[in-house]
Amino acid sequence: MSDDIPFDKSFDLPPGRPEEVMPGVRRLLCNNPGPFTFKGTVSYIVGRDRVAIIDPGPLDEAHAAALLDAVRGETVTHILVTHTHRDHSPGAARIKAATGASTYAEGPHRSARPLHIGETRPLDASGDCDFRPDVVLADGDTVSGNGWTLEAVATPGHTANHMAYALRGTDVLFSGDHVMAWSTPIVAPPDGAMSDYMASLDKLTRRAETLYLPGHGGAVRDAPRFVQSYIAHRRAREAAILRRLTAGEADIPTLVRAIYIGLDPRLTKAAGLSVLAHLEDLVARGKVATEGAPSIDGRYRLVVAV
Ligand SMILES: [Zn+2]
């Protein structure tokens, strides 16, 4: 299913050791590997002497110490956050306390839509509800420091508050979890929304950056083509859901079994939520019907045009 995307899983950065990706951009890997984080969260340091840190990472003292060590003798002036998942934003408070830098992000953690009656957040543990940015950024806002300017690129979908950051005067976009070289991100309601996610991918196809530096794994090269393959992949998954539903009404576990072949069992729940994200979008577009609001326990059927 996913071999249509030219994934690149090569990424050999040892945790805790800063590496220069290009002049003026360093990266540092946190030692929090897992099925959603790949080798771990990648924090970026932008600039020299007076620097910005993008995504300080999870609550992880070893990582915070390594970040502060990497910028020893320099001044951290800005802390930017791509989104409020616990592997990206909680470290901001620690770095802020140590450096006095202000935090910048789209806003606090929130759902992409109101919760349905009786609905709980299935991935609640993944959200960092404590983070509040000092400075709220809107799409197109710029943040400038010593020799660098970052442009906020609103990219909701993985979370409602996801921001990518374009490094002005370069080919580089810090893409957070929106676009990654090693995998597609999970888009799980109610935090995530597939319609937003697809619109945010479309938005990137109209931008000029060619090299993405993501929140997990190595760089995305030839980014515009890579984004096109991401879009094609999601469209193919939507088509697979519709194809299965032509065979009759189905629930989400049935759809997951039909669509994800050879799925890592640790990702079954995430796959179900991803299918739910597609179904929400398909119900909103009038292509699929269900009883009440689309839910993880619902049964789904094709809407046949008459
Ligand atoms: Zn995330």
Boltz pocket constraint, residues with backbone or C-beta under 6 A from the ligand:
constraints:
  - pocket:
      binder: B
      contacts: [[A, 83], [A, 85], [A, 158], [A, 177]]
      max_distance: 6.0
